């Protein structure tokens, strides 16, 4: 069986190797650009931490407590009184102060 009208009877055009190599180079550069952008998108993640508001407030209170001035003379005097057994605690005064502090913390008066 014969095939008629191949290329409509026109002569076959020669292959231009320079065009083919240019097309190959263009495709390779596009593939490299795609792989480079993919590698940037797949950069390793970094860990992060976020604190709740109450944890942030606690952190601020701790900082203020460590920065508060200390009367070292009074501390030394109390340590000496406790170690020698001379320091006496008044339970009623202590109970009242604890109740007052709890009221301030929990909003009760």
Backbone as numpy.savetxt, mean C-alpha at the origin, in Angstrom:
# Nx Ny Nz CAx CAy CAz Cx Cy Cz
-8.14 -31.41 -67.58 -8.98 -30.26 -67.58 -8.09 -29.03 -67.58
-8.37 -28.09 -68.41 -7.56 -26.88 -68.57 -8.20 -25.73 -67.81
-7.35 -24.91 -67.22 -7.83 -23.73 -66.50 -7.62 -22.54 -67.42
-8.68 -21.88 -67.71 -8.60 -20.74 -68.62 -8.62 -19.43 -67.84
-8.15 -18.41 -68.44 -8.19 -17.04 -67.92 -7.44 -16.88 -66.59
-6.32 -17.58 -66.42 -5.49 -17.38 -65.25 -4.80 -16.03 -65.40
-4.93 -15.18 -64.37 -4.39 -13.81 -64.38 -4.93 -13.01 -65.55
-6.06 -13.42 -66.04 -6.70 -12.72 -67.15 -5.78 -12.54 -68.34
-4.86 -13.43 -68.47 -3.96 -13.38 -69.61 -2.84 -12.37 -69.47
-2.75 -11.70 -68.32 -1.69 -10.71 -68.11 -0.42 -11.44 -67.69
0.73 -10.84 -67.99 1.97 -11.48 -67.58 2.11 -11.43 -66.06
2.76 -12.43 -65.52 2.96 -12.54 -64.08 3.94 -11.46 -63.63
3.54 -10.72 -62.55 4.41 -9.66 -62.05 5.48 -10.26 -61.17
6.71 -9.78 -61.29 7.79 -10.34 -60.46 7.60 -9.97 -58.99
8.10 -10.83 -58.09 8.01 -10.59 -56.66 9.07 -9.58 -56.27
8.66 -8.57 -55.51 9.60 -7.54 -55.05 10.03 -7.92 -53.63
11.25 -8.47 -53.50 11.76 -8.93 -52.21 11.95 -7.80 -51.21
12.23 -6.59 -51.66 12.42 -5.48 -50.73 11.11 -5.13 -50.04
10.01 -5.19 -50.78 8.71 -4.91 -50.16 8.38 -5.98 -49.11
8.67 -7.21 -49.41 8.40 -8.30 -48.49 9.22 -8.14 -47.21
10.51 -7.81 -47.36 11.35 -7.64 -46.18 10.91 -6.44 -45.36
10.45 -5.37 -46.03 9.95 -4.20 -45.30 8.68 -4.56 -44.51
7.82 -5.34 -45.14 6.60 -5.76 -44.45 6.93 -6.64 -43.25
7.90 -7.53 -43.41 8.32 -8.39 -42.29 8.89 -7.56 -41.15
9.71 -6.56 -41.48 10.29 -5.71 -40.45 9.21 -4.91 -39.73
8.23 -4.43 -40.48 7.12 -3.68 -39.87 6.35 -4.57 -38.91
6.07 -5.80 -39.33 5.34 -6.73 -38.47 6.15 -7.07 -37.21
7.46 -7.24 -37.37 8.30 -7.56 -36.21 8.33 -6.40 -35.22
8.45 -5.18 -35.73 8.49 -4.02 -34.84 7.16 -3.84 -34.12
6.05 -4.13 -34.80 4.74 -4.05 -34.16 4.61 -5.12 -33.07
5.11 -6.32 -33.33 5.06 -7.39 -32.34 5.91 -7.04 -31.12
7.08 -6.43 -31.36 7.94 -6.04 -30.25 7.27 -4.96 -29.40
6.63 -4.00 -30.07 5.95 -2.93 -29.34 4.82 -3.51 -28.52
4.11 -4.45 -29.07 3.02 -5.10 -28.34 3.55 -5.87 -27.15
4.64 -6.62 -27.34 5.19 -7.40 -26.23 5.78 -6.48 -25.16
6.37 -5.34 -25.57 6.90 -4.39 -24.59 5.78 -3.79 -23.75
4.68 -3.42 -24.40 3.57 -2.85 -23.64 2.94 -3.90 -22.76
2.93 -5.14 -23.20 2.37 -6.22 -22.36 3.26 -6.45 -21.15
4.57 -6.37 -21.32 5.46 -6.58 -20.17 5.35 -5.43 -19.18
5.10 -4.22 -19.66 4.90 -3.09 -18.76 3.59 -3.28 -17.99
2.57 -3.76 -18.67 1.28 -3.95 -18.02 1.36 -5.06 -16.98
2.29 -5.98 -17.11 2.41 -7.09 -16.18 3.49 -6.85 -15.13
3.77 -5.58 -14.85 4.76 -5.26 -13.84 4.28 -5.79 -12.49
5.19 -6.20 -11.62 4.78 -6.78 -10.34 4.04 -5.75 -9.48
3.05 -6.23 -8.76 2.27 -5.37 -7.88 3.03 -5.12 -6.59
2.74 -4.00 -5.99 3.34 -3.69 -4.70 2.28 -3.83 -3.62
2.66 -4.33 -2.47 1.73 -4.47 -1.36 1.44 -3.11 -0.75
0.27 -2.98 -0.21 -0.08 -1.74 0.47 -0.91 -2.06 1.71
-0.89 -1.12 2.63 -1.62 -1.29 3.89 -2.44 -0.04 4.12
-3.67 -0.22 4.55 -4.48 0.93 4.93 -5.03 0.68 6.33
-4.97 1.72 7.14 -5.41 1.62 8.53 -6.81 2.20 8.67
-7.58 1.60 9.55 -8.90 2.16 9.85 -8.72 3.47 10.58
-9.81 4.21 10.66 -9.74 5.51 11.32 -9.40 5.35 12.80
-9.96 4.34 13.44 -9.66 4.15 14.87 -8.20 3.76 15.08
-7.63 2.98 14.14 -6.21 2.62 14.26 -5.34 3.85 14.06
-5.74 4.73 13.16 -4.98 5.97 12.96 -5.04 6.85 14.20
-6.22 6.92 14.83 -6.35 7.72 16.05 -5.50 7.14 17.18
-5.49 5.81 17.29 -4.68 5.17 18.32 -3.20 5.46 18.09
-2.78 5.43 16.84 -1.38 5.74 16.50 -1.04 7.17 16.91
-1.97 8.12 16.67 -1.72 9.51 17.05 -1.62 9.65 18.57
-2.49 8.94 19.29 -2.45 9.01 20.75 -1.14 8.46 21.29
-0.67 7.36 20.69 0.61 6.78 21.13 1.76 7.74 20.87
1.73 8.42 19.73 2.79 9.39 19.44 2.77 10.53 20.45
1.57 11.04 20.74 1.47 12.13 21.70 1.93 11.68 23.08
1.59 10.44 23.44 2.00 9.92 24.75 3.51 9.80 24.86
4.16 9.40 23.79 5.62 9.26 23.84 6.31 10.62 23.80
5.62 11.63 23.29 6.21 12.97 23.22 5.90 13.81 24.47
5.01 13.31 25.33 4.60 14.07 26.51 5.78 14.23 27.47
5.84 15.38 28.11 6.93 15.58 29.07 6.75 14.70 30.30
7.84 14.23 30.86 7.82 13.36 32.04 8.54 14.05 33.18
7.87 14.09 34.32 8.49 14.65 35.51 9.29 13.51 36.16
10.54 13.38 35.76 11.36 12.26 36.20 11.57 12.25 37.71
11.62 13.43 38.31 11.81 13.52 39.76 10.62 12.87 40.49
9.41 13.14 40.02 8.22 12.56 40.63 8.17 11.05 40.41
8.55 10.62 39.22 8.57 9.18 38.91 9.54 8.46 39.83
10.71 9.02 40.02 11.72 8.39 40.89 11.23 8.34 42.35
10.57 9.41 42.80 10.05 9.46 44.17 8.97 8.39 44.37
8.07 8.22 43.37 7.02 7.20 43.47 7.59 5.78 43.42
8.59 5.57 42.58 9.24 4.25 42.51 9.85 3.87 43.86
10.48 4.85 44.47 11.12 4.60 45.77 10.07 4.29 46.83
8.96 5.03 46.82 7.90 4.82 47.80 7.24 3.46 47.61
7.04 3.03 46.36 6.44 1.73 46.09 7.37 0.61 46.51
8.64 0.72 46.15 9.59 -0.35 46.48 9.82 -0.48 47.99
9.71 0.64 48.73 9.93 0.58 50.18 8.65 0.24 50.93
7.50 0.20 50.23 6.23 -0.13 50.88 5.56 1.06 51.52
6.07 2.26 51.33 5.50 3.47 51.91 4.33 4.02 51.11
4.19 3.61 49.86 3.12 4.14 48.99 1.81 3.48 49.33
0.82 4.28 49.64 -0.51 3.77 50.00 -1.52 4.26 48.97
-2.41 3.37 48.56 -3.45 3.70 47.58 -4.76 3.89 48.32
-5.42 5.01 48.06 -6.74 5.26 48.62 -7.76 4.65 47.65
-8.42 3.56 48.00 -9.30 2.86 47.07 -10.49 3.70 46.60
-11.03 4.56 47.47 -12.17 5.38 47.07 -11.77 6.41 46.02
-10.64 7.06 46.23 -10.16 8.05 45.26 -9.85 7.37 43.93
-9.21 6.19 43.98 -8.88 5.44 42.77 -10.15 5.04 42.01
-11.17 4.56 42.73 -12.42 4.15 42.10 -13.11 5.34 41.43
-13.11 6.48 42.10 -13.72 7.69 41.51 -12.98 8.12 40.24
-11.67 8.06 40.27 -10.89 8.45 39.08 -11.12 7.48 37.92
-11.22 6.18 38.22 -11.48 5.19 37.18 -12.87 5.42 36.57
-13.86 5.69 37.42 -15.22 5.94 36.94 -15.26 7.19 36.06
-14.56 8.23 36.47 -14.51 9.47 35.71 -13.85 9.24 34.34
-12.75 8.49 34.33 -12.05 8.20 33.07 -12.93 7.39 32.12
-13.61 6.38 32.64 -14.51 5.58 31.81 -15.64 6.43 31.25
-16.13 7.33 32.06 -17.18 8.25 31.58 -16.70 9.12 30.45
-15.46 9.59 30.53 -14.89 10.41 29.44 -14.67 9.58 28.19
-14.21 8.34 28.38 -13.93 7.47 27.21 -15.22 7.08 26.50
-16.24 6.69 27.28 -17.46 6.17 26.68 -18.55 7.22 26.56
-18.26 8.47 26.87 -19.20 9.56 26.68 -20.27 9.65 27.75
-20.07 9.10 28.91 -21.03 9.18 30.01 -20.53 10.17 31.05
-21.46 10.75 31.72 -21.06 11.71 32.75 -21.66 11.33 34.07
